[in-house]
């Protein structure tokens, strides 16, 4: 078995490095930067989108970080509970992964674009505030869904938790955009940190996810 992950830890590739570490699988991390290297012809043969990460799992080539994680969990994670045994919970794991991309990541990106990525004359603070409001609404849904639960699907950490925290916890040092590292910590907190005030179940779940030893190993890769 040969698993190759293309990307660098200071990117969304961290999401896939995390699950590989959780699974304890042997893998090779082939460094490809998202600026310049991901657009080279040799890499475009692997991921024609010109983005990272990409996975080569013994000849099966995939892109999109959360899809990669679902694949790895389904194929290798049954013994570790990363892939739930119940077909219903498997569907819920897919649901939460899609929800993370449709309801959580867009408002985060909206805020980042208008406080960091766009040239200053193009930034609109009202758009950034709207992104924060939309994120808060999504996180309230997540907080409600975690009531009475240790993890999203019950008593065991699964790919549903990993994928969702990988998006919703994007201000964690192992997962956040590397551009935030260039800023004063107070500015970085204002730009992208979710407001968890009043969302106690979500806050506790966030701490549990952030404390995963496998995630700490990804942080050390930086």
C-alpha positions, 0 to 999 in steps of 0.5 A: 500500500502506497499513500501519497498526500500532496500539499503542505501543513500550512494549508487545507492539507492539514485536514488530511494529515490529521486523519492520516495521523489518526489512522496511523497509516504509513504515508508520504507527504509530498510538499506542494505549495499552493502558490506556484507549485500547485499550478505546474504542469506536473502537478496539474496531472494529479489535480487539474484544479491546481489546488492542494491537497491531493491524494494518491492512494495506491493509484486512486487519485482524489482531491478536495480535502473533506472528500479525501478524509471521507475516503480514508475513514471509510477505507481504513477507519472502521477499527478506530471508529473514525468511520461509524459502523451504522449506515445511518451514522455514515450518512450523518458523517457525510451530511456534516462534512457537506454542511461544513463546506456549505454553511461554515466555510463560506462565512469564514471566507467572506470575513477573511476576504474583507479583512485580510485577502482583498486589497484594502480599498476593496474591503467592505467591513459590512460584508465581514460583519455579515460573515461573522453573523452567518457563522454565528448562526451556523455554529448555533446549529452545531451547538444544538446538535451537540447537546447531550453528546460527547461527539457528533455521532455519539460517544466516539470521535469520528470523521464527522468531528474531524472534518467539521472541526477542520473547517469550524476550528480554522483559527486553531494554529494547526489549521488556520490560514498561514496568513494569520501568522503574519499578524498581531495576535489581536488582529488575527483574533478579530479576523477569523476567530469564531465567537463561542460565547453562550455556545457551551456544548460547542466550546467543550467539543472544540476543546476536545477536538483541539486536544487530539494527539494526532492534531498535535503531531500535525501542529509539530509539522509546521 
